[in-house]
Amino acid sequence: MNTQIHSALQSLQYRDGVLTWAGRKLTEVVDEAGQTPLYVYDRARMSARVEELRATLPTRLHIYYAIKANPMPAVVAHMAELLDGLDIASAGELNTALETVVDRSRVSFAGPGKRDFEIQAAIEAGVTISVESVNEMQRIAALADSLGMRPNIVLRVNPVFELKSAGMKMGGRPSPFGIDAEQVPAALAKLKSLDLCFKGFHVYAWSQSLHAEGIAACIGSTVDLVLGLAAASDSDVATVNLGGGLGIPYFAKDRPLELATVAEAAECAVERLGEKLGDPEVIMELGRYLVGEAGVYVCRIVDVKESRGRRYAIADGGLHHHLSASGNLGQVIRRNYPIAAVERRQPEETTTIVGPLCTPLDVLGDRVTISRLDAGALIAVLQSGAYGKTASPENFLSHHPAAEILL
Ligand SMILES: *Cc1c(COP(=O)(O)O)cnc(C)c1O
């Protein structure tokens, strides 16, 4: 069906016919963990990704890790040591962030629908709150007042441009995220009557893009937008969060992002913002790009069968742990994530790999060409380091949860 081989499959390493991850044979890792399904994350791959970014992006650019991509505390702790800050979106993620070495002023709390107790916890912790609406700004001010504190805030702006897979489009859409750019001057005027410490602007308007030219154009437009808003206000702008949205290749036809093109735009952004605003802190916040390629989801085949000419391998894991690999997290047309057999066996066969749930949606690999899978065999779903376990309906059908391990 798919003749192209995914770049992630091409770079896999086998030892004695067994797939290795983080330098270990996955059969041994599974034995030690004592269970499948199992997410296995590779610390060295995460570090290498950060090194690549540091070497390519402007040195003055701060890089934050968005915890929601993979909130495993050990992963967050590792990222906190390597990066400049953390991006959080709930009180739960705040607690995870506060367990790390990160400086609290370098924690940014975005997300719509922040509840009072979350805002209160954020104010008390001293993190920066990214304001998603004018109403939220007033609630933050009232809560801060009752605590006798003056939190740092940035305004999250919903821009008039957007990134489409084919490039950039103007003409903004309605959104629950951020304050519409055209409403920001009024919000800034209102802010003057509130006892909040305004730090700057946050624009995060796209995700999972492999289109470097489009991202570069959007970064340029973000700078235009921020400079325009800064000129219309008389407050100092000390922080500009440019968002991120750098994607990773999931499907056979996906080409890895050309980071150099993004880096050029980021360099230009840092220059322009620095010149006009007096060297503000410029931030890029990334989740998937940092950890997505560093994880595999390992399952064991429980049963195999033929049905009307199609070979099925039924695994002990599926959409309840890995919704995105099943194609049910925001994909319009279902396509396969790259999947490898942990033990190489001849011959290769066309096999449909499904999970154990009683729904036809529970497909991990539709007609993949893969080493012969018999009951007991292990498979590894690649590109599974982000939006896996915690982005899946783990309680659906009451199977046991997936284990996670960081090597
Ligand atoms: C989800 C999110 C991110 C991370 O997105 P990725 O696509 O994983 O890089 C960054 N910032 C904000 C505000 C988010 O909501």
The ligand as a MOL file (V3000), in Angstrom:
LIG
                    3D

  0  0  0     0  0            999 V3000
M  V30 BEGIN CTAB
M  V30 COUNTS 15 15 0 0 0
M  V30 BEGIN ATOM
M  V30 1 C 0.0350 22.8360 23.0410 0
M  V30 2 C 0.7770 24.0920 23.1840 0
M  V30 3 C 2.1360 24.1410 22.8530 0
M  V30 4 C 2.9020 22.9600 22.3200 0
M  V30 5 O 2.4890 22.5780 21.0630 0
M  V30 6 P 3.3700 21.5280 20.2090 0
M  V30 7 O 2.6250 21.3800 18.9420 0
M  V30 8 O 3.4390 20.2760 21.0000 0
M  V30 9 O 4.7200 22.1200 20.0340 0
M  V30 10 C 2.7850 25.3370 23.0200 0
M  V30 11 N 2.1450 26.4240 23.4900 0
M  V30 12 C 0.8410 26.4170 23.8110 0
M  V30 13 C 0.1890 27.6490 24.3100 0
M  V30 14 C 0.0980 25.2570 23.6560 0
M  V30 15 O -1.1850 25.2580 23.9610 0
M  V30 END ATOM
M  V30 BEGIN BOND
M  V30 1 1 1 2
M  V30 2 1 2 3
M  V30 3 2 2 14
M  V30 4 1 3 4
M  V30 5 2 3 10
M  V30 6 1 4 5
M  V30 7 1 5 6
M  V30 8 2 6 7
M  V30 9 1 6 8
M  V30 10 1 6 9
M  V30 11 1 10 11
M  V30 12 2 11 12
M  V30 13 1 12 13
M  V30 14 1 12 14
M  V30 15 1 14 15
M  V30 END BOND
M  V30 END CTAB
M  END
